Amino acid sequence: MVATIIVVVGFVMLLWGGVVGTQVGIYGNRVANFPTMIIGGVLVLFGMMLFILHKKSHANKELASEEMTFSEEKNIDNDAYKIFLTKKYNINKNLALNKIICKDKLFDTVDDALNYAYKCDTPKIETVTRKAQPEVVDAICPNCDAPINSKDVECWQCSASFSEQSSWKPLPLKG
């Protein structure tokens, strides 16, 4: 915001110095508003530098928040972890809306926002449960060659379906 104001003021001064300097130059001393033009040009450059630095610092904050890690146990009841979540996910109160903001979502309470951040920070680990190999083996799965029971409706290893609608059927053991 400040950078934008400085750039606008600089452009106005630059324009003013050029217009007035041209008018004064027609009637006499051409260098009358030269200092105004110089100050305007310097303000434009200064404002542009502030604008660029602001954009870079904002981008660096976003990258830094993505790379933040918490070395202790991630427990939502741990105060240090709560502080970590508020920094990493930029949890803030919006006074105009009277809501808590976390990752562009609105929440009524801080606890709701922290729980959302906790869910984002600790993705669910899906556990793969394998079915046990059948005790009575009298066939082979046509998909993965695992030993199966011919009465099974699904392979215990690859989950190939042997239902009525399926075209796959257990292959009987040779012997």
RODO-2510 file (C-alpha; in nm, 4 decimals, decimal comma):
residues 175
     n   res          X          Y          Z
     1     m     0,0000     0,0000     0,0000
     2     v     0,2765     0,2439     0,0950
     3     a     0,4721     0,1565    -0,2189
     4     t     0,1659     0,2270    -0,4341
     5     i     0,1152     0,5691    -0,2735
     6     i     0,4820     0,6575    -0,3213
     7     v     0,4697     0,5545    -0,6883
     8     v     0,1502     0,7574    -0,7482
     9     v     0,2912     1,0662    -0,5735
    10     g     0,6144     1,0261    -0,7692
    11     f     0,4299     1,0077    -1,1013
    12     v     0,2202     1,3134    -1,0101
    13     m     0,5342     1,5098    -0,9193
    14     l     0,7076     1,3936    -1,2345
    15     l     0,4091     1,4938    -1,4465
    16     w     0,3662     1,8234    -1,2616
    17     g     0,7331     1,9067    -1,3014
    18     g     0,7197     1,8263    -1,6723
    19     v     0,3998     2,0210    -1,7446
    20     v     0,4878     2,3254    -1,5364
    21     g     0,8480     2,3133    -1,6545
    22     t     0,7314     2,3113    -2,0156
    23     q     0,4948     2,6045    -1,9554
    24     v     0,7625     2,8038    -1,7715
    25     g     1,0127     2,7123    -2,0421
    26     i     0,7894     2,8657    -2,3071
    27     y     0,7840     3,1944    -2,1223
    28     g     1,1278     3,2052    -1,9746
    29     n     1,3409     2,9893    -1,7409
    30     r     1,3250     2,6214    -1,8527
    31     v     1,4871     2,4846    -1,5383
    32     a     1,2268     2,6250    -1,2985
    33     n     1,0626     2,2874    -1,2176
    34     f     1,3556     2,0588    -1,2927
    35     p     1,4004     1,9758    -0,9193
    36     t     1,0332     1,8702    -0,9005
    37     m     1,0870     1,6334    -1,1927
    38     i     1,3989     1,4871    -1,0282
    39     i     1,2170     1,4322    -0,6961
    40     g     0,9213     1,2746    -0,8811
    41     g     1,1508     1,0391    -1,0700
    42     v     1,3314     0,9365    -0,7519
    43     l     0,9980     0,8726    -0,5753
    44     v     0,8784     0,6575    -0,8663
    45     l     1,1950     0,4450    -0,8522
    46     f     1,1812     0,4231    -0,4717
    47     g     0,8140     0,3182    -0,4783
    48     m     0,8796     0,0549    -0,7436
    49     m     1,1668    -0,0896    -0,5376
    50     l     0,9418    -0,1064    -0,2285
    51     f     0,6705    -0,2767    -0,4309
    52     i     0,9123    -0,5402    -0,5642
    53     l     1,0628    -0,6024    -0,2180
    54     h     0,7136    -0,6393    -0,0690
    55     k     0,6173    -0,8991    -0,3304
    56     k     0,9386    -1,0954    -0,2718
    57     s     0,8984    -1,0948     0,1076
    58     h     0,5358    -1,2102     0,0736
    59     a     0,6437    -1,4979    -0,1541
    60     n     0,9231    -1,5917     0,0884
    61     k     0,6746    -1,6044     0,3786
    62     e     0,4542    -1,8461     0,1849
    63     l     0,7500    -2,0709     0,1011
    64     a     0,8746    -2,0595     0,4600
    65     s     0,5352    -2,1599     0,5986
    66     e     0,5221    -2,4624     0,3678
    67     e     0,8678    -2,5756     0,4811
    68     m     0,8034    -2,5351     0,8562
    69     t     0,8302    -2,8554     1,0566
    70     f     0,7528    -2,9417     1,4169
    71     s     1,0058    -3,1696     1,5850
    72     e     0,8003    -3,2756     1,8879
    73     e     0,4906    -3,4939     1,9003
    74     k     0,2061    -3,3395     1,7006
    75     n    -0,0578    -3,3199     1,9701
    76     i    -0,3402    -3,0649     1,9398
    77     d    -0,3320    -3,0168     2,3205
    78     n     0,0356    -2,9095     2,3107
    79     d     0,0621    -2,5268     2,3343
    80     a     0,3874    -2,5175     2,1367
    81     y     0,2198    -2,7147     1,8580
    82     k    -0,0765    -2,4749     1,8572
    83     i     0,1617    -2,1807     1,8155
    84     f     0,3400    -2,3691     1,5375
    85     l     0,0068    -2,4276     1,3581
    86     t    -0,0920    -2,0602     1,3851
    87     k     0,2368    -1,9571     1,2248
    88     k     0,2482    -2,2263     0,9570
    89     y    -0,1140    -2,1865     0,8467
    90     n    -0,1298    -1,8106     0,9138
    91     i    -0,4295    -1,8372     1,1473
    92     n    -0,5616    -1,4850     1,2124
    93     k    -0,8779    -1,3116     1,3288
    94     n    -1,0517    -1,0979     1,0676
    95     l    -1,2070    -0,8058     1,2537
    96     a    -1,4379    -0,7053     0,9691
    97     l    -1,5959    -1,0502     0,9496
    98     n    -1,5409    -1,1345     1,3171
    99     k    -1,4164    -1,4783     1,2079
   100     i    -1,0949    -1,6768     1,2273
   101     i    -0,9177    -1,7352     0,8940
   102     c    -0,7084    -2,0420     0,8177
   103     k    -0,6025    -2,1314     0,4612
   104     d    -0,8729    -1,9088     0,3036
   105     k    -1,1488    -2,0697     0,5118
   106     l    -1,3585    -1,8982     0,7797
   107     f    -1,4135    -2,0436     1,1272
   108     d    -1,6232    -1,9280     1,4236
   109     t    -1,3680    -2,0256     1,6885
   110     v    -0,9922    -2,0557     1,7187
   111     d    -1,0334    -2,4202     1,8178
   112     d    -1,2168    -2,4955     1,4921
   113     a    -0,9379    -2,3285     1,2921
   114     l    -0,6695    -2,5140     1,4887
   115     n    -0,8459    -2,8470     1,4353
   116     y    -0,8633    -2,7763     1,0613
   117     a    -0,4916    -2,6852     1,0549
   118     y    -0,4151    -3,0005     1,2555
   119     k    -0,5980    -3,2126     0,9964
   120     c    -0,4032    -3,0400     0,7184
   121     d    -0,0738    -3,0897     0,9017
   122     t    -0,1282    -3,4555     0,9880
   123     p    -0,2647    -3,6286     0,6788
   124     k    -0,4420    -3,9527     0,7418
   125     i    -0,2274    -4,2574     0,6917
   126     e    -0,4341    -4,5211     0,5276
   127     t    -0,3635    -4,8631     0,6661
   128     v    -0,3762    -5,1440     0,4211
   129     t    -0,5318    -5,4479     0,5728
   130     r    -0,4411    -5,7675     0,3995
   131     k    -0,6681    -6,0617     0,4131
   132     a    -0,5179    -6,3785     0,5433
   133     q    -0,4241    -6,6552     0,3045
   134     p    -0,6969    -6,9212     0,3071
   135     e    -0,6371    -7,2390     0,5052
   136     v    -0,7797    -7,4621     0,2318
   137     v    -0,6091    -7,3973    -0,0991
   138     d    -0,7516    -7,5611    -0,4075
   139     a    -0,7113    -7,2933    -0,6780
   140     i    -0,4902    -7,0128    -0,8093
   141     c    -0,5829    -6,6502    -0,8714
   142     p    -0,5767    -6,5821    -1,2486
   143     n    -0,4534    -6,2276    -1,1837
   144     c    -0,1593    -6,2712    -0,9427
   145     d    -0,1110    -6,6493    -0,9176
   146     a    -0,1725    -6,6445    -0,5400
   147     p    -0,2991    -6,9668    -0,3826
   148     i    -0,6724    -6,9254    -0,3050
   149     n    -0,9815    -7,1216    -0,2117
   150     s    -1,2095    -7,1795    -0,5095
   151     k    -1,5105    -7,0685    -0,3008
   152     d    -1,3617    -6,7244    -0,2267
   153     v    -1,5320    -6,4301    -0,3998
   154     e    -1,2127    -6,2225    -0,3941
   155     c    -0,8366    -6,2856    -0,4007
   156     w    -0,6775    -6,2297    -0,0601
   157     q    -0,3620    -6,0831    -0,2194
   158     c    -0,4688    -5,8652    -0,5156
   159     s    -0,8436    -5,8252    -0,4440
   160     a    -0,9413    -5,9616    -0,7862
   161     s    -1,3150    -6,0276    -0,7854
   162     f    -1,4579    -6,3726    -0,8628
   163     s    -1,8243    -6,2772    -0,8175
   164     e    -2,1038    -6,3926    -1,0489
   165     q    -2,0687    -6,0727    -1,2565
   166     s    -1,6914    -6,1057    -1,2928
   167     s    -1,5324    -6,2754    -1,5902
   168     w    -1,2436    -6,3989    -1,3747
   169     k    -1,2773    -6,7328    -1,2041
   170     p    -1,0306    -6,9177    -0,9796
   171     l    -0,8094    -7,1589    -1,1733
   172     p    -0,8145    -7,5102    -1,0244
   173     l    -0,4823    -7,6532    -0,9084
   174     k    -0,3364    -7,9180    -1,1345
   175     g    -0,2700    -8,2342    -0,9655
***
